């Protein structure tokens, strides 16, 4: 006889039924992200220079598709190359938005404001995805505005592999990038700041980085090697940003998505069982240190490899990152764009579903982020179908970050109901402020039938997650006559801490 084991972990809640060691139910809390790439119009907008109305319609369709797939976080690329998909900052409008760098959308609107509002309407977080060091995507003069930073401060940059890059060893560069990011943190209602894997550029064979003069000027007296100095430069930016972001807004999360390998075990006994390119030495990104020092709230390694791949085995890398989480969140970057490749491992079209099942067995991994949006909406290898029918069929709250906020909000008050056209209309009152002064950011609405056990650790009873604290009503149209229902509402704060339940009400729909 098969033995079933039920266990519950609180804060965040996690509900799993294990059968022969395999997870059978989705967690109530899980980070379910997708990268929306704007560089070269990979995901949005479909091409530069579209009308404001068309851009907005495209973005709404994109968000609606991901909402149907259970996605609850959008990593929205707002600064692909020292340019901007937002208005309230110091850099030029991106040419990938309007077709010409520096040209504002017409009629005018702010894409980041719009994206945040639409994501929040759907219970999705929006993380501003910033490329810190890439300054251009080519070397064509026509690609940059006369006032682009590469023209105003040419001494801040070096050219490598056909692109211009900020030189991270120059202190003024780090200050400038910090100021650019803080423009976003201060001026927009974002949920997070997100970096990807582009720090120092990916190496090209027989082409050394042209920053030795900078090293002699700023680093040679303090560092024995240029490699250690480069890592220090990146570390300094990360440490600084962590401090200033949280000082400005404690709830804004700071996360980084490094290359999938920190170091191979052959190079460092603390490294992973792998033999591929190492972010530590190739990109000068000491991602393990950032987590260990507490400089990031989440690490989102790009484990774009299949199971048992010799140079970079998925299972070994997921285990390694989870073992080096140091109490922070780990979200695995999933290579959905590779799902139809005819290469080792990817010929198995169930690779991504297997990977989701694997990471869900690890309670030190809190979710996934898929690259990229179009790979999901195009349903490569049926991954989108799998999310909708299975893995993300029920909604999920984003994982709580107790090191940023461990105080739960107060519950909603005076939940009531009326019957309107054979639907259930719910209304309640906003709770009092919590002891830390936080008000409710939104609400979670639960529905149970009379025969169901009332439990708040299972996602199948959630019928709505709202990020709108002003809306204290809900119309439940998905009810059946003569069924006895019970409803409860909870409050959530900005960091998704959840309150105790409101009063419970019972409702029966007449024939």
Secondary structure, DSSP 8 states (H G I E B T S, - for coil): ---EEEEEETTTTEEEEEETTEE-S--SB-EEEEEE--GGGSSSSSSTT--HHHHHHHHHHHHHHHHHTT--EEEEEEESSS-BSSSSSSS-B-HHHHSSTT---SS---HHHHHHHHHHHTT-EEEEEE-SSB--SS--GGGS-TTSHHHHTGGGEEEETTEEEE-TTSHHHHHHHHHHHHHHHHHS--SEEEE-S-SS---BTTB--S-HHHHHHHTTTT-SSHHHHHHHHHHHHHHHHHHHHHHH-TT-EEEE--BS-S-BTTT-TTSBS--S--HHHHT---HHHHHHTT--SEE--B----TT-SSS-HHHHHHHHHHT-TTSEEEEEE-GGGTT--STTTTSTTHHHHHHHHHHT-TT--EEEES-HHHHHTTGGGHHHHIIIIITSS--B----TTT--------EEEEEEEETTEEEEEEE-----TTS----EEEEEEEETTS---SS-GGGEEEEE--TT--EEEE----TT-EEEEEEEEE-TT--B------EEEE---
